[in-house]
Amino acid sequence: TSGKFASLKGLPAVSPMAERIGLERDLALVEMTRARYHADQITTAAALPALARAKADGLDVTAGVSIHHLTLNEFDVGDYRTFFKVKPPLRAEDDRLAMVEAVADGTIDIISSMHTPQDEESKRLPFEAAASGAVALETLLPAAMRLYHAGQLSLPQLFRAMALNPARRLGLDTGTLAPGAPADLVLFDPDAPFVLDRFTLRSKSKNTPFDGMRMEGKVLMTLVQGAPVYERTA
């Protein structure tokens, strides 16, 4: 991020204005070409007005945000904790809250995991030298439940952004319980508590920022086209 926190930590700044400028350039090209466009990661409040204008003007534009930028902020970096180093960097709390509101009102359409595995050696380095990214497939649901339990997003709002809207954008017949649609379903307990131990993750890489955190939300069963492919045993 830019500003006081980055300066205090002696970290290189990544200005939110860079995101705004890049988005406005892309949207100008979309206006000229009338192309379909998706911005995969919006992370700053400064970028939202341009996105809202493009949608109001009828451009075929959608946008996403990662679960990390919805649930974490720059202060989580703490003592140069490299498992919190992601790209774009974690932003200020005001930006995080703006992203949550943008998902709630539909300005941002999609919540993504931005699953980015990194090996242990590439993370166990000084902050500036460490690789960016975090594993997120297995933590997407409990991380999203943090927003639900905080009263910031409802379950319909979350799953619109996590399932229905991505499927619609890609032209898939999934992400819905409509008759005739594939029965790709997840049965979960939104209130089941646990402490995340990164070594229990099935991902080969274990670089999660949520290691050791108290979380809620456990998957009990997963079905693909109506057939169980996972069932929790404990």
N, C-alpha and C positions, 0 to 999 in steps of 0.2 A: 504494500500500500504506500501512499505518500503521506506526508505530514509528520506530526510530532512523534508518533510511535516509532515509525521507521527511523527517524533521526535519532531518537533515544537509543535504539537498538543498534545503530550503526549499519543498517541494512540499506541496500540500494532501493530507491523509491520507484514505484510503478504507478504513475499518476492515473486516477480515474478519468482524467480528460483524454488520455490516449484511447481508452475504450469508446468514449463518446465520439471522438473524431473518426475512429475506424468505422463505427457503426453508421455515422452520418454519411461517410463516403460510400459505403456499400448501399445504403438506402437510396442515395442519389442515382447510383447505377441501376438499381431496381426500378426506380421511377422512369429512367430513360429506356430500359430494355423490356420492362414488364415481366421480368423473370420471376420464377418462384424462388423464395429465399428463406433460409432458416439460420438465425444466429444461435449457435449452440450454447454459448455461455454469456449471459448478461449478468454483471456482478455489481454495478454501481448505479446509484440513483441518478447520476448525471446523464446516463444513457437512456433513461426511460421516456423522457418527453419526445425524443426523435422517434422511438419505437411506436409510441401512442399515436403520433401524427401520421406515420406511415400507414398504420392500420385504419385510422379515420379516413384517410385518403383512398382507401380501397385497394392498397397494394397487397399482393399475395405474400404476406410476410408473417412468419412465426418466430418465436424466440424461446430459448430454454435457460435454465439455471441449474447448477449442480446442487446436490443435497448438502454438500459441505458449505457452500456459500449461503445456504438457508439456515444452517444450524450452528455455524462457527463464525468467529470474527477474529480480527487481527490480534487481539489480546491472548488468544489461545496459543499463539506461537510461544508465549512465555519466555522461558530460558532457552531460546533458539531450538525449540523442539522440531526437528526436521520432519517428523511424521505429519506435521501440520503444514508443510511446504507443498502447496499445490499451485497450479497455473490455470487462470490468473490467481494472484495471491489472495489470501483472505482479506476482506475489507473491513471498514469501520462498522460499528454496530448500527449506525444510522443507515448505512447501505444494506446491511443484512435485513433490517426491518422493512426497508423499501422493497427488497426483493420478495419478501413474504407477502406484502400488500399487493405487489404486482401479480403474484400467482393467484391471490384471492380474487382480484378483480378481472383476471383474464388477460392483462397486458402481456404477461409471460405465460406461455401456453404449456410448457413442458418442464418437468423436473427430471433430471438425469442423474445417474450414479457417477458419471465420469470416472469409471473404474480404470485405474492406472497402476498396474502392479509395478513394483520396483524391488530389486533384490536388497537384502540387508546391507550389503557393503556400500551400495550407492546412497543409502540413507544415513549410515553411520559416518557422516563426514561433517565438517563445519557447514553452517547453514547455507552460505553462499555457494558452496561447492556441491551440496547434496542435490540429488535428483528430485524433480517435482513429481507430485502425484500421490494418490492413495487408492488402495483397494476399496471397493464400495458395493459390490454386488450383494454380499451377505449382510451388510449393514444398512442398506437402503431403507428397508422397512422400519427397523427400530429407530433409525435416525429420523425418519418421517414422523414416527409416532411422538417424537419430542415436540414437534409443532402441533400435533393434535392435542396432546396432554397439556400444552401451554395455552390452549384455546386460540391459537393463531390461525389454524386452518382446520376445516372440517374433513371428515373422511371422504365425502363426495368430492370436495375440492382437491384433496390429495390424489385420489385415484383418477380423477379427470386428467390431472396433469401427468400422472405416472403411467397411465395405461391407455385411456380413451384417446386423448389428443395425439400422443405419438403414433398410435395405429392409424388415426385419420390422416395425419400428415404424410405417412408413408403409403397410404392407400391399402392398408391391410384390413381384413375382416375380423380382427381380434380386438382385445381391449374392451369388450362389451359383453353383457349377458343377454343380448338379443337372440330371439329364436333363430336357429340355423347357424349361429356363429360357433366357431370352435370352442369347446368347453375347456379353455385354458384357465384354471382357477387356482387361487391360493386361499386356504383356510388358515386363519391366524387368530391369535389371542392378543388384542391390542394392549392388554393390561398386564401381561405376564412379565414380571421383573427378572432381571439377571444382570450380572456384572460381566462385561465383555472381556474375554481373554483371547488375545489375537492368535495364540497358538492353537486354539480350537477351530479357527477358520479353515474351511476346506480349500481356499485359495492357496496356491503354492507360495505366493508372496504374502507377507503378513503386515504390510505397511499401512495400518489403519490409525487414524488420529483418535479413534474412540477406545483404544486399548485401556482397560481398567475403569471405564466409565460405567455408571449405573444406567441401564436402559430398560425400556419396556417394549414389548411386542415380539412374539415368537411365532414363527411359521409352524403349523401343525401338520399340514399336508399340502402337497402341490400336485395338480393334475394337468396333464397335457392331452388335449383332445379327449378328455373324459377318463383317461387312464392314469392311475396314481404313479408318480415317478419319485415321490419322496414322502415319507411318513415319519414324524418324530416319534422316537421310542422312549425318550426320557424328558 
